[in-house]
Amino acid sequence: MSNTYITMDELFAHLSNIVGEEDISEDPLEKSLYSHDTAPIPSFLSKLFNMQPAAIVRPENVQEVAKVVEFAFHRRIPIVPRGAGTWALGGSVPVKGGLVLDLVKLNRIKKLYSDEPSVEVEAGIVWKRLMDQLSGEGYTVLSYPTSAPSSTVGGWISTGGYGIGSLKFGYFGEQIAELEVVSPQGRIQRLTSGSEEPEMKWFFGTEGVLGVITSLKFKIRRKPEKTAVCALYSSEFETVANLLSSLAKAEVVPYLLKFMDRELVELKNQVSRVKIREENFLLAAYEGPASEVTRGVNYFGEEFRKAKAKLAEENVCTHEWEERFNPMRISRLGPTLLAGEVVVPLNRLSATVGGIKLLQKKYGIKLGVEGYVVSRDSALVMAVFLTDERKTLKYTTQFALIKDITDIGLRQGGSPYGIGLWNSFYAAEKYGTEYFEELKRVKKKLDPRGIMNPGKFFEASTRFGFPIPPRFYRLSMAVGALVNRLI
Ligand SMILES: Cc1cc2nc3c(=O)[nH]c(=O)nc-3n(C[C@H](O)[C@H](O)[C@H](O)COP(=O)(O)OP(=O)(O)OC[C@H]3O[C@@H](n4cnc5c(N)ncnc54)[C@H](O)[C@@H]3O)c2cc1C
């Protein structure tokens, strides 16, 4: 373990005093599970980092979180907050050993406010569980990630914050009224939009490098009176892209606007019960008062007729709406599924997908593209591909495709969706130089010992103390893969 002068026995004894023995794990199998997230790391890269945590700690309340963090700060032990580990950029993976702070037990609904509907929850609650419980009371959330069956509320605000419902209701951060955080020095703080030093927004999308979010209060809504889903096909992706633009800017904004290109549809059909016509696909869902939903659906009908697209069958619409929680079903085709993600201006969507298709030709690998319109003028694009983590050289070079996909989006005026470990050299591009400099200053001030989720976001720092040089990212991966085969 880095930077500490503490034996494992002492560590265990200190942590037991805080959370109790049953909430600490040093089990090798568990430690190995917590040494990665949803994207298996190429083996040569894993050698550059100390990905095995010394222990996994599961606090049950904010006071325990604060005591663990305070202890880690005093003993200079790295601490990595973890929700459900569903993210794929290495954010919840320890890269300098230390403690993984598993927030799974912080999963209570603290209060439901019915007048201006909102809810206060602990950060480790899983979206689907929250949604099911709210549903019983006649409420639902405004937006949620497609990973809702497994990912946590705290994990979403710490990462992207865009998903289903974002087009209509905006970024998740805009729905949050209050945040409770534990600072890297172990102080419990309640923040609102008026808070200064720390500001609430600093914790949005900063992936656990500035502190641990322990609870959130955010807006919810009454369950919608009506939901309607329509979908269409087109042989041209450009037609789909143009329709997405006009539907997103309509008077009635869809709750969800989703698209898949032909390659993704082909992959999906191999594992799906309901087959879709193998063309480019667009799905629009409208939610709200019945009259509004009807106006939305009528507009969809007008636009689709103008575009001479083909209407999808009703069972396809129903199935694809139900499948919204299952975007990675094609991972069954395995052995390994990887994805590159980027947010692009909606009017550059077609060009972005075109660029990704060139990559497909260049590397002879099938890249399926899907995504969501997340605001009136931007879309989140995910390009997925199947690979095999057991084939080191091939896997390592294909892992680097994640960067190529991001670069294509950036050339179209887009920005990376997340940073984590693998995209750390894009952080200034994502946040803008000025705000990124502010975050660096905040990091130094709040976390002077650099214990909170160290070695990522600001730089991909290896166990040897040097960061991975951005310019040689692809090259270093390829060389590393070669070295890996020789040793
Ligand atoms: C099938 C699938 C669908 C997905 N769909 C979407 C989507 O629609 N939109 C989207 O944005 N992402 C999506 N993702 C990515 C991922 O699920 C989300 O980013 C999710 O919100 C992460 O939550 P988590 O609880 O798994 O966080 P983790 O993966 O555990 O952590 C992610 C990062 O946040 C930090 N973190 C987690 N909890 C806290 C906390 N309480 N305090 C401080 N830091 C914390 C971690 O340190 C880490 O850096 C998807 C992933 C999959 C596999």
Ligand as a Chemical Component Dictionary entry (heavy atoms), coordinates in Angstrom:
data_LIG
# 
_chem_comp.id                   LIG 
_chem_comp.type                 NON-POLYMER 
_chem_comp.pdbx_formal_charge   0 
_chem_comp.three_letter_code    LIG 
# 
loop_
_chem_comp_atom.comp_id 
_chem_comp_atom.atom_id 
_chem_comp_atom.alt_atom_id 
_chem_comp_atom.type_symbol 
_chem_comp_atom.charge 
_chem_comp_atom.model_Cartn_x 
_chem_comp_atom.model_Cartn_y 
_chem_comp_atom.model_Cartn_z 
_chem_comp_atom.pdbx_ordinal 
LIG C1  C1  C 0 -25.520 -1.005 -19.370 1  
LIG C2  C2  C 0 -24.987 0.338  -18.995 2  
LIG C3  C3  C 0 -25.728 1.479  -19.276 3  
LIG C4  C4  C 0 -25.244 2.743  -18.915 4  
LIG N1  N1  N 0 -26.022 3.842  -19.180 5  
LIG C5  C5  C 0 -25.588 5.070  -18.793 6  
LIG C6  C6  C 0 -26.383 6.241  -19.032 7  
LIG O1  O1  O 0 -27.482 6.178  -19.565 8  
LIG N2  N2  N 0 -25.877 7.431  -18.648 9  
LIG C7  C7  C 0 -24.671 7.529  -18.011 10 
LIG O2  O2  O 0 -24.265 8.629  -17.649 11 
LIG N3  N3  N 0 -23.909 6.438  -17.785 12 
LIG C8  C8  C 0 -24.342 5.226  -18.128 13 
LIG N4  N4  N 0 -23.583 4.122  -17.862 14 
LIG C9  C9  C 0 -22.332 4.254  -17.106 15 
LIG C10 C10 C 0 -22.573 4.077  -15.578 16 
LIG O3  O3  O 0 -23.545 3.110  -15.345 17 
LIG C11 C11 C 0 -23.004 5.388  -14.938 18 
LIG O4  O4  O 0 -21.974 6.330  -15.009 19 
LIG C12 C12 C 0 -23.446 5.224  -13.480 20 
LIG O5  O5  O 0 -24.090 6.396  -13.079 21 
LIG C13 C13 C 0 -22.294 4.919  -12.536 22 
LIG O6  O6  O 0 -22.840 4.617  -11.280 23 
LIG P1  P1  P 0 -22.159 3.558  -10.318 24 
LIG O7  O7  O 0 -22.941 3.539  -9.053  25 
LIG O8  O8  O 0 -21.986 2.255  -10.972 26 
LIG O9  O9  O 0 -20.743 4.266  -10.097 27 
LIG P2  P2  P 0 -19.280 3.617  -10.087 28 
LIG O10 O10 O 0 -18.995 2.967  -11.382 29 
LIG O11 O11 O 0 -19.124 2.815  -8.857  30 
LIG O12 O12 O 0 -18.395 4.929  -9.927  31 
LIG C14 C14 C 0 -18.245 5.828  -10.986 32 
LIG C15 C15 C 0 -17.371 6.994  -10.514 33 
LIG O13 O13 O 0 -18.065 7.779  -9.557  34 
LIG C16 C16 C 0 -17.384 7.785  -8.304  35 
LIG N5  N5  N 0 -18.429 7.651  -7.274  36 
LIG C17 C17 C 0 -19.398 6.716  -7.207  37 
LIG N6  N6  N 0 -20.204 6.977  -6.163  38 
LIG C18 C18 C 0 -19.725 8.090  -5.567  39 
LIG C19 C19 C 0 -20.116 8.859  -4.441  40 
LIG N7  N7  N 0 -21.205 8.552  -3.727  41 
LIG N8  N8  N 0 -19.368 9.929  -4.088  42 
LIG C20 C20 C 0 -18.277 10.285 -4.812  43 
LIG N9  N9  N 0 -17.868 9.597  -5.889  44 
LIG C21 C21 C 0 -18.585 8.515  -6.269  45 
LIG C22 C22 C 0 -16.412 6.627  -8.349  46 
LIG O14 O14 O 0 -15.256 6.873  -7.570  47 
LIG C23 C23 C 0 -16.089 6.570  -9.826  48 
LIG O15 O15 O 0 -15.089 7.502  -10.144 49 
LIG C24 C24 C 0 -24.015 2.853  -18.257 50 
LIG C25 C25 C 0 -23.260 1.697  -17.979 51 
LIG C26 C26 C 0 -23.736 0.465  -18.342 52 
LIG C27 C27 C 0 -22.906 -0.753 -18.018 53 
# 
loop_
_chem_comp_bond.comp_id 
_chem_comp_bond.atom_id_1 
_chem_comp_bond.atom_id_2 
_chem_comp_bond.value_order 
_chem_comp_bond.pdbx_ordinal 
LIG C1  C2  SING 1  
LIG C2  C3  SING 2  
LIG C2  C26 DOUB 3  
LIG C3  C4  DOUB 4  
LIG C4  N1  SING 5  
LIG C4  C24 SING 6  
LIG N1  C5  DOUB 7  
LIG C5  C6  SING 8  
LIG C5  C8  SING 9  
LIG C6  O1  DOUB 10 
LIG C6  N2  SING 11 
LIG N2  C7  SING 12 
LIG C7  O2  DOUB 13 
LIG C7  N3  SING 14 
LIG N3  C8  DOUB 15 
LIG C8  N4  SING 16 
LIG N4  C9  SING 17 
LIG N4  C24 SING 18 
LIG C9  C10 SING 19 
LIG C10 O3  SING 20 
LIG C10 C11 SING 21 
LIG C11 O4  SING 22 
LIG C11 C12 SING 23 
LIG C12 O5  SING 24 
LIG C12 C13 SING 25 
LIG C13 O6  SING 26 
LIG O6  P1  SING 27 
LIG P1  O7  DOUB 28 
LIG P1  O8  SING 29 
LIG P1  O9  SING 30 
LIG O9  P2  SING 31 
LIG P2  O10 DOUB 32 
LIG P2  O11 SING 33 
LIG P2  O12 SING 34 
LIG O12 C14 SING 35 
LIG C14 C15 SING 36 
LIG C15 O13 SING 37 
LIG C15 C23 SING 38 
LIG O13 C16 SING 39 
LIG C16 N5  SING 40 
LIG C16 C22 SING 41 
LIG N5  C17 SING 42 
LIG N5  C21 SING 43 
LIG C17 N6  DOUB 44 
LIG N6  C18 SING 45 
LIG C18 C19 SING 46 
LIG C18 C21 DOUB 47 
LIG C19 N7  SING 48 
LIG C19 N8  DOUB 49 
LIG N8  C20 SING 50 
LIG C20 N9  DOUB 51 
LIG N9  C21 SING 52 
LIG C22 O14 SING 53 
LIG C22 C23 SING 54 
LIG C23 O15 SING 55 
LIG C24 C25 DOUB 56 
LIG C25 C26 SING 57 
LIG C26 C27 SING 58 
# 
